[in-house]
Amino acid sequence: EVQLQASGGGLVQPGGSLRLSCAASGFSVGDHAMTWFRQAPGKEREGVACINDNDNTTYYLDSVKGRFTISSDIGKNTVDLQMNNLRPEDTANYFCAADRAFHPADVWDIFSYDYWGQGTQVTVSS
C-alpha cells in the first residue's frame, strides 16, 4: 500500500526554522519526483520545492529560494524540507507528493502527481 506521511509542522516565530519530513512506503522516493506543496486558507495549492533523484535536480518556488532546502534519504525513504528564515506568508498546510513520470514542465502541476500525503500545518506568527 502506498502511503506518504508528513510531519514536523508547528508554530514558529518569524525568522525561525522548521524541518518537515515526508516518510514514504510502498514505493521508493528515489524512483519518483518528490515535491512539497502548500495551501493557505482561501488560496490555491502551490508547489514549493521538488527533488528528482533520477537526474539530481531540484526546483524551488522563487519566494523560498535561499531559505528552503529539499533533500532525500533513499535509505530511510524520506524527503525533508528544511525551512529557514520563515515568514508569516509561509503559513500554510504543507503536503508531500510523488510523481512516477516526471516532466520538468509539469513540476508545479498538482494533476501530474500520483500520490499525496496528508498535510502538516506550519504557522509563522509572533
Secondary structure, 3 states (H helix, E strand, C coil): CCEEEEECCEEECCCCCEEEEEEEECCCHHHCEEEEEEECCCCCCEEEEEEECCCCEEEECHHHCCCEEEEEECCCCEEEEEECCCCHHHCEEEEEEEECCCCHHHCCCHHHCCEECCCEEEEECC
